[in-house]
Amino acid sequence: MAGVLTRISGCTAAARGLGPVGLHEVVRVGEDRLTGEVVRIERDLAVLQIYEDGTGVGLGEPVERTGEPLSVELGPGLLGQVYDGLQRPLRIIAAADGDFMSRGAAAPALDPARRWNFEPSVAPGDRIRGGQRLGTARSGDEQEPVLAPPDAAGRVAEVRRGEATVHEPLVVLESGATLAAAHRWPVRRARPFARRLAGAVPLLTGQRVLDVFFPVALGSAAIVPGGFGTGKTVLEQSLARFAAVDVVVYVGCGERGNEMADVLAELPVLPDPRTGRPLLGRTVLVVNTSNMPVAAREASIYVGMTIAEYFRDGGRRAALLVDSTSRWAEALREISARLEEMPGEEGYPTSLATRTAAFYERAGRVEPLAGGEGSVTAIGAVSPPGGDFSEPVTQASLRATSALWALSADLAHRRHFPAVDWGRSWSSDAARLGPWFAREAGDDWPALRAEALALLDREREIAEIAELVGLDALQDAERATLESARLLREGFLRQNAWHPLDASCAPRRAAAMLRAVLGFHRRAAEAVARGVAWKAIAASGAGERLLRLGEVAEEGIAAVEAEVGTALDAAGAEPKGEAKASPEALPGL
């Protein structure tokens, strides 16, 4: 049924004559058939948000119903694809206009011509339940599970084996319904699962500051807030490369076109550390840059989440990286203002906290309908203006997530990567993940983590005192603490993303490194307590050997520890007062 436009303002419009239209139903707007969505119904008036540029659309133009909500196409062939915020392949919809998307363009999300070899795991007479695995689709080196839609049910009458496209029927039910390798699912509706599992397994990121100090469980959610230039995008790209997951869904929500161009240029050539193949082979990109229509930006994170849930339902560990949720919230604010809704704090809609929580709640480690285990771990970057973490988007995200990985402008300016502020960051998953780390990396893991955090806290206290009284007034024990903390910061927490050994770090190697650094701290403190002058310890250069620990393989760390111990023993053997190092020359002070 068709209606007509009666009002249009930017990305919002109104139409009459659509009949019994449903909330969130997709419509085609104007002569160019732009994609829109019903966001409010007032008697016979339907208020729409348009996902494309509405320039030139006039009153009286037709509006057509589609009869379905905004949905995505799910099935074999998703990996390696680059979509816009409505899951349209960018390589197709941008072809006509070069570097820009064509208005009203429509293209299938999955290649309709590509043929897959289907090997069924069901037979005639079997009863199908929602989400069940129907078989396996193979094409070249790719192998993908074929899942029944979550709302499917019935008894199998016929099964097809052999080559088919993702849209051709593979299973025929006794009711006459057919099931193909691909199916559609509404993006605003969470995909169902059998039951939620406890988050007792960590998402290993390869970044020591995150895995050791602020770990998150598989299926949890974390936010990465930071001001301009603090490295949010770089950190998320490192997570995409090194996180121990099967699939990465990267949503570029409202970011600059240059950043997304860099991502598109790097992913096809960056090697996947797990397989050696291009990283794009286990990645799905949803790109919606800042110059694209604002309403599509609002939809893009739901498109990314639904794709991640599909991989979860196939028994995979998926990571959803959103860069950034602040741009999504800005889209909500603009749309809300055009809809003349009552504004909340800083102009954001009053539903911001609820919508943020509903989005992150879709993350989880679950038992899918098909059985087994799968997970979606959501990590959202936040861009607070001026680095102010008290602004509404950051605060709404904090209440809905399990970890805060706060980025520091000061650390970023000092070229400290990752620039995670260990004083402001936290993780509510750390305690329940302690047993896993203790089992995999050593029984002393919780004690090492607690000692390291206490050392950094003590460094902050001493630094505040030093600002008042000066370094010369500090006792040798306090100087030893400052030096140990410096080694912890620069030799353990900082990583070299360009070094093959230091770019990513496994828990066992991280634990060995931390033992070495804290071992120096204990031995230096004991030496000072015995009366050894701090000047002698500093002059020995024992601590400097630990600064390059990130470039040492796990089996070589014990040798470095031995060298440090020998140097400390030599410093302790010197008569007190023999060392010639001056306080001004002490490393790190």
Order of alpha helices (4+ residues) and beta strands (2+ residues): beta-beta-beta-beta-beta-beta-beta-beta-alpha-beta-beta-beta-beta-beta-beta-beta-beta-beta-beta-beta-alpha-beta-alpha-beta-alpha-beta-alpha-alpha-beta-beta-alpha-beta-alpha-beta-alpha-alpha-alpha-alpha-alpha-alpha
